[in-house]
Amino acid sequence: MSHLGVQQAIHFVERYGYALLFLWVLAEQGAVPVPSAPLLVVVGTLVRIGHLQLTAAIACAVAGALTADSVWFYFGRHRGKPVLRFLCRVSLEPDSCVRRTENAFLKYGLNTLLIAKFIPGLNAVAAPLAGDSGIGFVRFLAVDAIGVAIWSGAYMGVGYLFSGQLEVALGYVQQWGSGFGALVGGLIAAWILWKFIQRRRFLKQIEVARITPEELRDRIDAGEELSIWDLRTSLDGDSNSVPGAIRLRTEDLTAYAKHIPRDREIILLCT
């Protein structure tokens, strides 16, 4: 990116800042792995120097996020867990992000949406999980809008407060020219690669022997002594417990490890 290219990019953000902000946030919340935080910081700086209005900028961010979140809420309401797992894969988050989000909803309820945008993984599946959990659409929109306003306002606030430092950084960018574009491209590629490796490492760690419900039923009917622990939550949509299974929250599994018999096969029930 040349010196002129950097200036053109800055002028582009100044001229089309609201539309760009709406589309960028819409893309990120639509599961495209492109972070909005850098753009929100730049927008905060433009607000400081009077080129954009704070209220309008936050409104665009809220509109973009709610547009995408409403679609995911609908799919979560009608498709449930498959949508959640699909989002984890698209966003390159471990499948455990579904369980972490479920635990957060069980503990904090709808207030989870107030902080969801700040937390990778939680951000990816909060909207469809809200739909899957039966929360009313109007309540979801109201709380989600507040959460988006807090999230976008926080990053814009960083840009507003540190606008001087950002201007200095842009000066260095102009000096680096095309080298900066290559650096940014390399960092984005490295980030996506790291997320991919992190996901693959997680999947490798959880590779364990699996058993189908039918196989488990046959072994129970055969009278085998099994240690069965049911880790499912009320959000999993299946409250029917297996005979002899002990209910336990996933976060309590480590604490109860000493109570798990070691003289028989251990079976964990999960989604």
C-alpha positions in Angstrom: 0.0 0.0 0.0 1.6 3.3 -1.1 1.5 6.6 0.6 -1.3 7.7 -1.7 -3.1 4.4 -1.0 -3.1 5.0 2.7 -4.5 8.4 2.3 -7.2 7.1 0.0 -8.1 4.4 2.5 -8.4 7.0 5.3 -10.6 9.3 3.1 -12.7 6.3 2.1 -13.4 5.5 5.8 -14.2 9.2 6.4 -16.6 9.3 3.4 -18.3 6.0 3.8 -17.7 5.3 7.5 -21.3 4.6 8.4 -22.0 2.2 5.6 -18.6 0.6 6.0 -19.2 0.1 9.7 -22.6 -1.4 9.1 -21.4 -3.9 6.5 -18.2 -4.8 8.5 -20.1 -5.5 11.7 -22.8 -7.4 9.7 -20.1 -9.6 8.1 -18.4 -10.4 11.5 -21.7 -11.2 13.2 -22.6 -13.2 10.1 -19.7 -15.6 11.0 -17.1 -14.2 8.6 -13.8 -14.3 10.6 -13.0 -10.6 10.2 -12.6 -8.6 13.5 -14.5 -5.3 13.8 -12.5 -3.9 16.7 -9.8 -2.2 14.5 -12.4 -0.4 12.5 -14.3 0.6 15.6 -11.2 2.1 17.0 -10.6 4.1 13.8 -14.2 5.3 13.9 -13.6 6.5 17.4 -10.7 8.6 16.2 -12.8 10.1 13.4 -15.5 10.9 15.9 -12.8 12.8 18.0 -11.8 15.0 15.1 -15.4 15.6 14.1 -15.6 13.6 10.8 -18.2 11.2 12.2 -21.0 11.4 14.8 -20.8 9.0 17.8 -24.5 8.4 18.0 -24.8 7.6 14.3 -21.7 5.3 14.4 -23.1 3.3 17.3 -26.5 3.1 15.6 -24.9 1.6 12.5 -22.9 -0.9 14.5 -26.1 -1.9 16.4 -28.1 -2.2 13.1 -25.4 -4.4 11.5 -25.1 -6.7 14.5 -28.9 -7.0 15.1 -29.5 -7.8 11.4 -27.1 -10.8 11.5 -28.1 -11.8 15.1 -31.8 -11.8 14.2 -31.1 -14.3 11.4 -29.0 -16.5 13.7 -31.7 -16.3 16.4 -34.2 -17.6 13.9 -32.0 -20.5 12.8 -31.3 -21.3 16.5 -35.0 -21.3 17.3 -35.8 -23.7 14.4 -32.6 -25.7 13.9 -31.0 -25.8 17.3 -27.6 -27.4 18.0 -26.5 -28.1 14.4 -26.5 -24.4 13.8 -24.4 -23.8 16.9 -21.8 -26.4 15.9 -21.8 -25.0 12.3 -21.0 -21.5 13.7 -18.1 -22.8 15.8 -16.6 -24.4 12.7 -17.0 -21.4 10.5 -15.6 -19.0 13.1 -12.7 -21.5 13.8 -13.7 -21.8 17.4 -13.5 -25.1 19.3 -16.8 -27.0 19.6 -16.6 -26.4 23.3 -17.7 -22.8 22.7 -21.2 -24.2 22.5 -21.0 -25.7 26.0 -19.3 -22.6 27.4 -22.1 -20.4 26.0 -24.8 -22.8 27.4 -23.1 -22.6 30.8 -23.1 -18.8 30.7 -26.8 -18.7 29.7 -27.7 -21.1 32.6 -25.7 -18.9 35.1 -26.5 -15.4 33.9 -29.5 -15.8 31.6 -30.2 -13.1 29.1 -27.6 -10.8 30.6 -25.0 -13.0 28.9 -25.8 -10.9 25.7 -24.4 -7.8 27.4 -20.9 -9.1 27.3 -21.1 -11.7 24.5 -19.5 -9.5 21.8 -16.3 -9.1 23.8 -15.6 -12.9 24.1 -14.6 -15.0 21.0 -16.7 -18.1 20.8 -19.4 -16.7 23.0 -20.0 -14.0 20.4 -20.3 -16.6 17.7 -23.1 -18.7 19.2 -24.9 -16.4 21.6 -27.7 -15.3 19.2 -28.7 -18.8 18.0 -28.4 -20.2 21.5 -30.8 -17.5 22.7 -33.2 -18.7 20.0 -32.7 -22.3 21.0 -33.3 -21.6 24.7 -36.8 -20.2 24.0 -36.1 -16.5 24.8 -38.7 -14.1 23.3 -37.5 -12.3 20.2 -38.4 -8.8 21.4 -36.5 -9.3 24.7 -33.6 -10.7 22.8 -33.4 -7.7 20.5 -33.6 -5.2 23.4 -30.8 -6.8 25.4 -28.7 -7.6 22.4 -28.9 -4.0 21.2 -27.7 -2.8 24.6 -24.8 -5.3 24.5 -23.8 -4.2 21.0 -23.9 -0.5 22.0 -21.7 -1.3 25.0 -19.3 -3.3 22.8 -19.0 -0.8 19.9 -19.0 2.2 22.3 -16.1 0.7 24.2 -13.8 0.3 21.2 -14.8 3.6 19.8 -14.0 5.1 23.2 -10.5 3.6 22.9 -10.1 5.4 19.5 -11.5 8.6 20.9 -9.2 8.7 23.9 -6.0 7.6 22.0 -6.6 9.5 18.8 -3.3 11.2 19.0 -1.4 8.0 19.2 -3.4 6.6 16.3 -2.5 9.6 14.2 1.2 8.9 14.9 0.7 5.3 14.0 -0.9 6.3 10.7 2.1 8.5 10.0 4.3 5.5 10.3 2.0 3.5 8.1 2.4 6.2 5.4 6.2 5.9 5.7 6.2 2.1 5.4 4.1 2.3 2.2 3.5 -1.1 0.6 5.4 -2.9 3.4 2.6 -2.2 5.8 0.0 -3.8 3.6 2.1 -6.9 3.4 2.5 -6.9 7.2 -1.2 -6.6 7.8 -1.9 -9.4 5.3 0.7 -11.6 6.9 -0.8 -11.0 10.4 -4.3 -11.8 9.3 -3.1 -15.0 7.6 -1.2 -15.9 10.7 -4.2 -15.3 12.9 -6.5 -17.5 10.8 -3.8 -20.2 10.7 -3.4 -20.0 14.5 -7.2 -20.3 15.0 -7.2 -23.4 12.6 -4.3 -25.0 14.5 -6.0 -24.3 17.8 -9.2 -26.0 16.7 -7.4 -29.0 15.3 -5.4 -29.4 18.5 -8.6 -29.2 20.5 -10.3 -31.9 18.4 -7.2 -34.1 18.8 -7.3 -33.7 22.5 -10.9 -34.9 22.8 -10.5 -38.0 20.6 -11.9 -40.7 22.8 -13.8 -43.9 22.3 -17.5 -43.2 21.6 -20.6 -45.3 22.1 -24.0 -44.9 20.5 -27.2 -44.7 22.5 -28.2 -48.1 21.2 -24.9 -49.7 22.2 -25.3 -48.2 25.7 -28.8 -49.5 26.0 -27.7 -53.0 25.1 -24.9 -53.0 27.6 -27.2 -51.8 30.4 -29.8 -54.5 29.4 -27.0 -57.0 29.6 -26.3 -56.1 33.2 -22.8 -54.6 32.8 -21.6 -52.5 35.6 -21.0 -49.0 34.2 -20.2 -45.6 35.7 -22.5 -43.3 33.8 -22.4 -39.5 34.3 -24.9 -37.3 32.6 -23.3 -33.9 31.7 -26.3 -32.6 29.6 -28.0 -29.4 30.7 -31.7 -28.3 30.4 -30.7 -26.4 27.2 -29.8 -29.6 25.4 -33.5 -30.4 24.8 -33.4 -33.9 26.2 -34.1 -34.2 29.9 -34.6 -38.0 29.8 -31.9 -39.5 31.9 -30.3 -42.9 31.4 -31.0 -45.4 34.2 -28.3 -45.3 36.8 -26.8 -42.1 35.4 -25.6 -39.3 37.8 -26.4 -35.7 36.8 -23.3 -33.5 36.9 -22.4 -30.1 35.5 -19.3 -30.1 33.2 -17.6 -27.4 35.4 -18.0 -29.7 38.4 -16.5 -32.7 36.7 -13.0 -32.1 38.0 -14.1 -31.5 41.6 -16.1 -34.8 41.5 -13.3 -36.8 39.9 -12.4 -38.6 43.1 -16.0 -39.9 43.4 -15.9 -41.6 40.0 -15.3 -45.3 40.4 -12.2 -46.6 38.8 -13.1 -50.3 38.8 -15.6 -50.0 35.9 -15.9 -48.4 32.5 -16.8 -44.7 32.7 -19.3 -43.2 30.2 -20.1 -39.5 29.9 -23.4 -38.4 28.3 -23.2 -35.1 26.4 -24.7 -33.5 23.4 
